[in-house]
């Protein structure tokens, strides 16, 4: 009997401990959230103040998170010694214009309530604000991706246009080069048809027999073509010039020029009489 009573007392003790723990957790989890314009009613209390930050004003000594544009009512304060954890540039970027919750003890300073912030955990965005913030970030990211894709498409279009222009320019260049090549070929053919045949080389071994030396010495200026032909034979090559002038070429670099009357005017390579 005595052992049974001890067991019942032990059960009651542990049940009481469990209930006290649950109660403590419930109280701790149930934060006291008040609107920012009622903070003056809770001076000296640990509370959570909710409101929209209208602006952040900073100096070398502190930063004020203003819930009222005149700064005459409740403010959240970040002292200079907390700038390492709560840098001023981040305060403006993260919280200005956002719905936040400020955690801390409400104190009175110069007849207005304020909460001094010491760490990032003392100020958080509300659930709705976090959701809107995520949506805004996703929207900005989607817009940035769309703009990037649009710029990329524009660049690709320009590259395609430039490629087409380069291809057209190459086609035009090939056509011009083909025309120039045709003109050069035609000009070369025309020049070849108009140019006189080259004189025979002045070298040894011509097929015609070498005229007798005495016959060569008898050729003189003023002789007719027939006289020259009778003395030294037919030339190996005849070149006609304008005005009836002709030049007879013989082997070994010898030549005779005749005027329009058919008389020898110049002898080249012939021995003197």
HELIX and SHEET records of a PDB file:
HELIX    1   1 UNK A    2  UNK A   29  1                                  28    
HELIX    2   2 UNK A   36  UNK A   42  5                                   7    
HELIX    3   3 UNK A   80  UNK A   82  5                                   3    
HELIX    4   4 UNK A   88  UNK A   95  1                                   8    
HELIX    5   5 UNK A  120  UNK A  122  5                                   3    
HELIX    6   6 UNK A  127  UNK A  194  1                                  68    
HELIX    7   7 UNK A  213  UNK A  218  1                                   6    
HELIX    8   8 UNK A  225  UNK A  232  1                                   8    
HELIX    9   9 UNK A  242  UNK A  244  5                                   3    
HELIX   10  10 UNK A  251  UNK A  253  5                                   3    
SHEET    1   A 4 UNK A  33  UNK A  35  0                                        
SHEET    2   A 4 UNK A  46  UNK A  52  1                                        
SHEET    3   A 4 UNK A  99  UNK A 105 -1                                        
SHEET    4   A 4 UNK A 123  UNK A 125 -1                                        
SHEET    1   B 5 UNK A  55  UNK A  58  0                                        
SHEET    2   B 5 UNK A  62  UNK A  66 -1                                        
SHEET    3   B 5 UNK A  75  UNK A  79 -1                                        
SHEET    4   B 5 UNK A 112  UNK A 117  1                                        
SHEET    5   B 5 UNK A 107  UNK A 109 -1                                        
SHEET    1   C 4 UNK A 237  UNK A 240  0                                        
SHEET    2   C 4 UNK A 246  UNK A 249 -1                                        
SHEET    3   C 4 UNK A 255  UNK A 258 -1                                        
SHEET    4   C 4 UNK A 264  UNK A 268 -1                                        
END                                                                             
